Amino acid sequence: MLKNNVLIFAENVVLPKGEVREGPFYVVIKSGIITKISKAESTLSTVSQCDRCDAVACHLLAPGFVDIHNHGL
């Protein structure tokens, strides 16, 4: 079993240089670091190996994006 790993399912991902790729994708996070982004059908065996599988219903996964806006003061 892959310890301290999280698997996220995403419809689309934003790559480091801003390129948007259409999926679906599985994104493997190991100890807080993205280690693999791959097409969903090529990573199905990884699902059973992870500690957690976050079934995130996200349309767009943008690693590192922080939304710092607020509503009211």
Contacts in CASP RR format, 6 or more apart in sequence:
PFRMAT RR
TARGET T0000
AUTHOR 0000-0000-0000
METHOD contacts of the structure
MODEL  1
MLKNNVLIFAENVVLPKGEVREGPFYVVIKSGIITKISKAESTLSTVSQC
DRCDAVACHLLAPGFVDIHNHGL
1 49 0 8 1.000
1 50 0 8 1.000
1 51 0 8 1.000
2 28 0 8 1.000
2 30 0 8 1.000
2 46 0 8 1.000
2 49 0 8 1.000
2 50 0 8 1.000
2 51 0 8 1.000
3 51 0 8 1.000
4 30 0 8 1.000
4 31 0 8 1.000
4 32 0 8 1.000
4 51 0 8 1.000
5 28 0 8 1.000
5 29 0 8 1.000
5 30 0 8 1.000
5 31 0 8 1.000
5 49 0 8 1.000
5 50 0 8 1.000
5 51 0 8 1.000
5 52 0 8 1.000
6 28 0 8 1.000
6 29 0 8 1.000
6 32 0 8 1.000
6 50 0 8 1.000
6 51 0 8 1.000
6 52 0 8 1.000
6 53 0 8 1.000
6 54 0 8 1.000
7 26 0 8 1.000
7 27 0 8 1.000
7 28 0 8 1.000
7 29 0 8 1.000
7 46 0 8 1.000
7 47 0 8 1.000
7 50 0 8 1.000
7 52 0 8 1.000
7 53 0 8 1.000
7 54 0 8 1.000
8 26 0 8 1.000
8 27 0 8 1.000
8 29 0 8 1.000
8 54 0 8 1.000
8 56 0 8 1.000
8 58 0 8 1.000
8 61 0 8 1.000
9 24 0 8 1.000
9 25 0 8 1.000
9 26 0 8 1.000
9 27 0 8 1.000
9 40 0 8 1.000
9 54 0 8 1.000
9 55 0 8 1.000
9 56 0 8 1.000
10 23 0 8 1.000
10 24 0 8 1.000
10 25 0 8 1.000
10 26 0 8 1.000
10 27 0 8 1.000
10 56 0 8 1.000
10 58 0 8 1.000
10 60 0 8 1.000
10 61 0 8 1.000
11 22 0 8 1.000
11 23 0 8 1.000
11 24 0 8 1.000
11 25 0 8 1.000
11 58 0 8 1.000
11 59 0 8 1.000
11 60 0 8 1.000
12 20 0 8 1.000
12 21 0 8 1.000
12 22 0 8 1.000
12 23 0 8 1.000
12 25 0 8 1.000
12 59 0 8 1.000
12 60 0 8 1.000
12 61 0 8 1.000
13 20 0 8 1.000
13 21 0 8 1.000
13 23 0 8 1.000
13 25 0 8 1.000
13 27 0 8 1.000
13 37 0 8 1.000
13 60 0 8 1.000
13 61 0 8 1.000
13 62 0 8 1.000
13 63 0 8 1.000
14 20 0 8 1.000
14 21 0 8 1.000
14 60 0 8 1.000
14 61 0 8 1.000
14 62 0 8 1.000
14 63 0 8 1.000
14 65 0 8 1.000
15 21 0 8 1.000
15 37 0 8 1.000
20 60 0 8 1.000
23 39 0 8 1.000
23 40 0 8 1.000
24 39 0 8 1.000
24 40 0 8 1.000
25 37 0 8 1.000
25 38 0 8 1.000
25 39 0 8 1.000
25 40 0 8 1.000
25 61 0 8 1.000
26 36 0 8 1.000
26 37 0 8 1.000
26 38 0 8 1.000
26 39 0 8 1.000
26 40 0 8 1.000
26 43 0 8 1.000
26 46 0 8 1.000
26 47 0 8 1.000
27 34 0 8 1.000
27 36 0 8 1.000
27 37 0 8 1.000
27 61 0 8 1.000
27 63 0 8 1.000
28 34 0 8 1.000
28 35 0 8 1.000
28 36 0 8 1.000
28 37 0 8 1.000
28 43 0 8 1.000
28 46 0 8 1.000
28 50 0 8 1.000
29 35 0 8 1.000
34 63 0 8 1.000
36 43 0 8 1.000
36 46 0 8 1.000
47 53 0 8 1.000
END
